[in-house]
Amino acid sequence: MKTFSDQNIADKILKLKKEKNAVILAHYYQVPEIQDIADFIGDSLQLSQNAKSTDADIIVFAGVHFMAETAKILCPQKKVILPDLEAGCSLADSCLPDQFKKFKEEHPGHIVISYINCSVHIKTLSDVICTSSNAVKIVESFPKNQKIIFAPDKNLGGYINQITGRNMVLWNGSCEVHDIIKAEEVIRLKTLHPDAKLIAHPECKEIILKLADFIGSTTALLNFSINDRSNKFIVATETGILHQMKKSSPHKEFIIVPTDEKCSCNDCPYMKLNTLEKLYLSMKNEKPEISLSAELIKAASLPILKMLELSS
């Protein structure tokens, strides 16, 4: 329930949005009050594509840093604002450009497929980008004998290897929100709720994915929960998606796999740095702004355009 203060800030945000011709993008992992005020809610690439399709002058990206970078890459003429510049990503931070460049040099003859959850600098070192929803299609677009480096998520890469029968070289990175989910906790919940289906994001460890009834991107998990006949779901991903799941299927029960014994939650600390108040202040002051050089934008856009070509 919104407090009076939240509603007051929300009203100010809507007024600013109209005055400044801005569009608000919110990732599924944002707090509910930000999701409720957003123009678009979704996964990172989907949101950037939404922004590109609008005539807004300002993109306010309620997400994390690499997402706002992607929006800037796809919409270089627009001003892109991130409510909290400290909203980073453990997965993106696990793959530093200097280290990754050396890693590439150690594997000559390999092309690089990078998950979109990486920095702009890693994108410039990649041949093609992928998302969790199109990763298998992107990988399968290359011949079986093509040597591939997959970065930065080892869990997603391992999952794709298993599905495709590939042997891609994996960068040793992971998302702390998904990697921390314990099999013991999943088994405990499945035992307590035998009528529930386990749905999991492919950034989870292999042992979690083996237990899952359905594996998919955040959007795919949401759609599965809407369309499947089951009325109860154990959800192995970040807590924020529950807001949309409950709104779409109020008659169904959703149980998040907790990572803390003190709460039934699995929150990304970076995603949750964005607040309604920070969103308002960022719009009012038009900062912090994401700034990328034209050279960097051009280099990073090439593997994204390659992805769009291969996944069309």
C-alpha positions as CSV (number, residue, x, y, z in Angstrom):
1,M,0.0,0.0,0.0
2,K,1.3,3.5,-0.9
3,T,1.8,5.9,1.9
4,F,0.7,9.5,1.6
5,S,4.4,10.5,1.2
6,D,4.9,7.9,-1.6
7,Q,1.8,9.2,-3.4
8,N,3.0,12.8,-3.1
9,I,6.4,11.8,-4.7
10,A,4.6,9.8,-7.3
11,D,2.5,12.8,-8.3
12,K,5.6,15.0,-8.6
13,I,7.3,12.4,-10.8
14,L,4.4,12.2,-13.1
15,K,4.4,16.0,-13.4
16,L,8.1,16.1,-14.1
17,K,7.8,13.3,-16.7
18,K,5.2,15.3,-18.7
19,E,7.2,18.6,-18.4
20,K,10.5,17.0,-19.5
21,N,9.2,14.6,-22.0
22,A,10.7,11.7,-20.1
23,V,10.0,7.9,-20.1
24,I,10.5,5.8,-17.0
25,L,11.8,2.2,-17.4
26,A,11.7,-0.2,-14.5
27,H,13.3,-3.6,-14.4
28,Y,11.2,-6.4,-12.8
29,Y,13.6,-6.4,-9.8
30,Q,12.7,-2.8,-8.8
31,V,10.6,-2.1,-5.7
32,P,6.8,-2.3,-6.3
33,E,6.2,1.5,-6.1
34,I,8.7,2.1,-8.9
35,Q,7.2,-0.6,-11.0
36,D,3.8,0.9,-10.5
37,I,4.8,4.3,-11.8
38,A,6.9,3.1,-14.8
39,D,5.9,3.4,-18.4
40,F,7.5,0.1,-19.2
41,I,8.4,-2.9,-17.0
42,G,10.5,-5.7,-18.2
43,D,14.0,-7.3,-18.8
44,S,17.0,-5.1,-19.6
45,L,17.2,-5.3,-23.4
46,Q,13.4,-5.2,-23.8
47,L,13.3,-2.0,-21.8
48,S,16.0,-0.3,-23.9
49,Q,14.1,-1.3,-27.1
50,N,11.0,0.2,-25.6
51,A,12.9,3.5,-24.9
52,K,14.2,3.5,-28.5
53,S,10.6,3.2,-29.8
54,T,9.4,6.3,-27.9
55,D,9.9,10.0,-28.8
56,A,11.1,10.8,-25.2
57,D,14.0,13.2,-24.8
58,I,15.0,11.7,-21.4
59,I,15.2,8.0,-20.4
60,V,15.0,7.4,-16.7
61,F,16.3,3.8,-16.2
62,A,15.3,2.3,-12.8
63,G,17.6,-0.6,-13.0
64,V,21.4,-1.1,-12.7
65,H,24.4,0.5,-14.5
66,F,24.9,-1.9,-17.4
67,M,21.2,-1.6,-18.3
68,A,21.4,2.2,-18.5
69,E,24.6,1.9,-20.6
70,T,22.7,-0.4,-23.0
71,A,19.9,2.2,-23.3
72,K,22.5,4.8,-24.1
73,I,24.1,2.6,-26.7
74,L,20.8,2.0,-28.4
75,C,19.6,5.6,-27.9
76,P,22.8,7.8,-28.2
77,Q,20.8,11.0,-28.9
78,K,18.8,10.7,-25.7
79,K,19.8,11.7,-22.2
80,V,19.9,8.6,-20.0
81,I,19.6,8.9,-16.2
82,L,20.1,6.3,-13.5
83,P,18.6,7.2,-10.2
84,D,21.5,5.8,-8.2
85,L,24.9,5.6,-9.9
86,E,26.0,3.0,-7.3
87,A,23.4,0.6,-8.6
88,G,25.9,-1.8,-10.1
89,C,25.8,-5.6,-10.8
90,S,27.7,-8.4,-9.2
91,L,27.7,-10.3,-12.5
92,A,29.0,-7.4,-14.6
93,D,31.6,-6.6,-11.9
94,S,32.9,-10.1,-12.0
95,C,34.2,-9.6,-15.5
96,L,36.8,-6.8,-15.7
97,P,38.0,-5.6,-19.1
98,D,41.8,-6.0,-18.7
99,Q,41.3,-9.5,-17.2
100,F,38.9,-10.5,-19.9
101,K,41.1,-9.2,-22.7
102,K,43.9,-11.5,-21.4
103,F,41.4,-14.4,-21.2
104,K,40.5,-13.9,-24.9
105,E,44.2,-13.9,-25.8
106,E,44.6,-17.2,-24.1
107,H,41.9,-18.7,-26.3
108,P,42.8,-17.9,-29.9
109,G,40.3,-18.9,-32.6
110,H,37.3,-18.4,-30.2
111,I,34.5,-16.0,-30.9
112,V,33.0,-14.3,-27.9
113,I,29.3,-14.5,-27.0
114,S,28.6,-12.2,-24.0
115,Y,25.4,-12.1,-21.9
116,I,23.9,-8.7,-22.0
117,N,24.5,-8.4,-18.2
118,C,28.0,-7.0,-18.8
119,S,29.7,-3.6,-19.0
120,V,30.0,-1.5,-22.1
121,H,33.7,-2.4,-22.2
122,I,33.0,-6.1,-22.3
123,K,30.5,-5.6,-25.0
124,T,33.3,-4.0,-27.1
125,L,35.4,-7.1,-26.7
126,S,32.5,-9.4,-27.8
127,D,31.4,-10.6,-31.2
128,V,27.8,-11.0,-30.3
129,I,25.6,-10.3,-27.3
130,C,22.8,-12.5,-26.0
131,T,20.0,-12.4,-23.5
132,S,18.8,-15.3,-21.3
133,S,15.8,-15.7,-23.6
134,N,17.7,-15.9,-26.9
135,A,21.0,-17.3,-25.7
136,V,20.4,-20.8,-27.1
137,K,19.3,-19.4,-30.5
138,I,22.4,-17.2,-30.7
139,V,24.8,-20.0,-29.8
140,E,23.1,-22.5,-32.2
141,S,23.4,-19.9,-35.0
142,F,27.1,-20.8,-35.1
143,P,28.5,-24.1,-36.5
144,K,29.1,-26.9,-34.0
145,N,32.8,-26.8,-34.6
146,Q,33.0,-23.0,-33.8
147,K,35.1,-22.4,-30.7
148,I,33.2,-20.1,-28.3
149,I,34.0,-18.1,-25.2
150,F,30.8,-17.4,-23.2
151,A,30.9,-14.6,-20.6
152,P,30.3,-13.5,-18.0
153,D,27.8,-16.0,-16.4
154,K,29.2,-19.5,-15.9
155,N,25.8,-20.9,-14.8
156,L,23.9,-19.6,-17.8
157,G,26.8,-20.8,-20.0
158,G,26.8,-24.2,-18.4
159,Y,23.1,-24.5,-18.9
160,I,23.5,-23.6,-22.6
161,N,26.3,-26.1,-23.0
162,Q,24.0,-28.8,-21.6
163,I,21.1,-28.0,-23.9
164,T,23.2,-27.6,-27.1
165,G,25.8,-30.2,-26.4
166,R,28.5,-27.5,-26.8
167,N,31.7,-27.2,-24.9
168,M,32.0,-23.4,-24.7
169,V,34.8,-22.0,-22.6
170,L,33.1,-20.2,-19.7
171,W,34.3,-17.1,-17.9
172,N,34.1,-17.7,-14.1
173,G,31.4,-15.1,-13.2
174,S,28.0,-15.3,-11.6
175,C,25.1,-13.3,-10.2
176,E,25.2,-13.3,-6.5
177,V,21.4,-13.2,-6.2
178,H,21.0,-16.4,-8.2
179,D,24.3,-18.2,-7.3
180,I,23.5,-18.0,-3.6
181,I,20.3,-20.0,-3.8
182,K,20.8,-23.2,-2.0
183,A,19.6,-26.6,-3.1
184,E,18.8,-27.6,0.5
185,E,16.3,-24.7,0.7
186,V,14.7,-25.6,-2.6
187,I,14.3,-29.2,-1.5
188,R,12.8,-28.1,1.8
189,L,10.2,-25.9,0.0
190,K,9.4,-28.6,-2.5
191,T,8.8,-31.0,0.4
192,L,6.6,-28.5,2.2
193,H,4.7,-27.7,-1.0
194,P,4.5,-30.9,-3.1
195,D,1.8,-29.3,-5.3
196,A,4.0,-26.3,-6.3
197,K,6.0,-26.0,-9.4
198,L,9.6,-24.8,-9.2
199,I,10.5,-22.2,-11.7
200,A,14.1,-21.0,-12.0
201,H,16.2,-18.4,-13.8
202,P,19.1,-20.0,-15.8
203,E,21.6,-17.9,-13.8
204,C,21.0,-20.4,-10.9
205,K,23.4,-23.2,-10.2
206,E,23.1,-26.5,-12.2
207,I,21.8,-28.4,-9.2
208,I,18.9,-25.9,-8.8
209,L,18.1,-26.1,-12.5
210,K,18.0,-29.9,-12.4
211,L,15.2,-29.6,-9.8
212,A,13.2,-27.1,-11.7
213,D,9.9,-27.7,-13.5
214,F,10.5,-24.7,-15.8
215,I,13.7,-22.7,-16.6
216,G,13.5,-19.3,-18.3
217,S,14.3,-15.6,-18.4
218,T,12.4,-13.3,-15.9
219,T,9.8,-12.5,-18.6
220,A,9.5,-16.3,-19.4
221,L,9.0,-17.1,-15.7
222,L,6.2,-14.5,-15.4
223,N,4.5,-15.8,-18.6
224,F,4.8,-19.4,-17.4
225,S,3.2,-18.5,-14.0
226,I,0.3,-16.8,-15.9
227,N,-0.4,-19.5,-18.4
228,D,0.4,-22.7,-16.4
229,R,-2.5,-24.4,-14.7
230,S,-0.7,-24.8,-11.4
231,N,-1.9,-22.5,-8.6
232,K,1.3,-22.6,-6.6
233,F,4.9,-21.7,-7.6
234,I,8.3,-21.8,-5.9
235,V,10.3,-19.0,-7.5
236,A,14.1,-19.2,-7.8
237,T,15.0,-15.7,-8.8
238,E,15.0,-12.1,-7.4
239,T,12.0,-11.1,-5.2
240,G,10.9,-8.2,-7.3
241,I,9.2,-10.3,-10.0
242,L,6.6,-11.5,-7.4
243,H,4.9,-8.1,-7.7
244,Q,4.0,-8.7,-11.3
245,M,3.2,-12.3,-10.8
246,K,0.8,-11.5,-8.0
247,K,-0.8,-8.7,-10.1
248,S,-1.2,-11.0,-13.1
249,S,-2.4,-14.0,-11.1
250,P,-3.9,-12.8,-7.8
251,H,-5.5,-16.2,-7.2
252,K,-2.2,-18.0,-7.3
253,E,0.4,-18.5,-4.6
254,F,4.1,-17.6,-5.1
255,I,6.9,-18.6,-2.7
256,I,10.3,-17.1,-3.2
257,V,13.3,-19.2,-2.4
258,P,14.9,-17.2,0.5
259,T,18.6,-16.7,1.0
260,D,18.2,-15.3,4.5
261,E,16.6,-17.2,7.4
262,K,15.3,-14.0,8.8
263,C,13.1,-13.1,5.8
264,S,11.3,-14.8,2.9
265,C,13.2,-12.8,0.3
266,N,16.0,-12.8,-2.2
267,D,16.7,-9.2,-2.9
268,C,19.4,-7.8,-5.2
269,P,21.1,-5.1,-3.1
270,Y,22.0,-3.1,-6.2
271,M,18.5,-3.1,-7.7
272,K,17.1,-2.0,-4.4
273,L,19.3,1.1,-4.2
274,N,16.8,2.8,-6.4
275,T,13.9,4.4,-4.5
276,L,11.0,6.5,-5.4
277,E,12.6,9.6,-3.9
278,K,15.9,9.0,-5.8
279,L,13.8,8.6,-9.0
280,Y,12.2,12.0,-8.4
281,L,15.5,13.7,-7.6
282,S,17.2,12.3,-10.6
283,M,14.4,13.5,-12.9
284,K,14.4,16.9,-11.2
285,N,18.1,17.4,-11.5
286,E,18.5,15.3,-14.7
287,K,21.4,13.4,-13.2
288,P,23.3,11.2,-12.6
289,E,23.6,11.0,-16.4
290,I,25.1,8.0,-18.3
291,S,27.8,9.4,-20.6
292,L,29.6,7.3,-23.2
293,S,31.9,8.4,-25.9
294,A,30.8,8.1,-29.5
295,E,33.6,5.7,-30.2
296,L,32.6,3.4,-27.3
297,I,28.9,3.5,-28.3
298,K,29.8,2.5,-31.9
299,A,32.0,-0.4,-30.8
300,A,29.5,-1.7,-28.2
301,S,26.6,-1.4,-30.6
302,L,28.1,-3.8,-33.2
303,P,27.6,-7.0,-31.1
304,I,24.1,-5.9,-30.0
305,L,23.1,-5.3,-33.7
306,K,24.6,-8.8,-34.5
307,M,22.4,-10.3,-31.8
308,L,19.3,-8.6,-33.2
309,E,20.2,-9.9,-36.7
310,L,20.7,-13.5,-35.5
311,S,17.6,-13.6,-33.3
312,S,15.2,-12.0,-35.8
